[in-house]
Amino acid sequence: MIIKKKKHLMLHILRARSIARRYLVTNGFDGALTMLGMITGFYASGMAELSVAISACLGAAVALFISGLSSAYLSEKAEREKELRELEQALVNDLKESDYGRASRYLPILVALVNGLSPLLLSLLIILPLFVAEQGYVLPLSPFINSIAVALICVFLLGVFLGKISKTFWLWSGLRTLTIAIITVAIILFFGNKI
């Protein structure tokens, strides 16, 4: 009986995978583009102080994490509670201790973690070259250029992931997201040189 209940709960959680995937890509993309924009802005301004750039990027990464975590939790919790109430009214039954009721409590937490962690982890990966350079290690290019390259790779891989989900040609999907990132860099560099 316990195994059967856990099985039903897992089915509800597995059905929420598509929601978690959307949050992963959407907020991961936001995080990657935010870091790309900040680092490109620092590079365009001629910033040489790595500690300032790292602090600013870390501040943005933490803000993206908290924003993603709290916004997804609050919105998903509200949606799940609404669905649960509507189902309870239709069935004229209390479903809080049912598999559906338990899933309604767990899924907002799962989705919130995905939504918060995706931009945080991508942001940390993107600013890793800045950390490495600050520790005194010599990189083949400027730390900012290395971080920009990492950000472009991350955005491309998010596009590849989208291509796999939609069962379209992965390279085309990756190039599409990469184009968005390159346009972002070009706009920032254009206006950065005008100021």
Secondary structure by P-SEA (a helix, b strand, c coil): caaaaaaaaaaaaaaaaaaaaaaaaaaaaaaaaaaaaaaaaaaaaccccaaaaaaaaaaaaaaaaaaaaaaaaaaaaaaaaaaaaaaaaaacccccccaaaaaaacaaaaaaaaaaaaaaaaaaaaaaaaaaaaacccccccaaaaaaaaaaaaaaaaaaaaaaaacccaaaaaaaaaaaaaaaaaaaaaaaaac
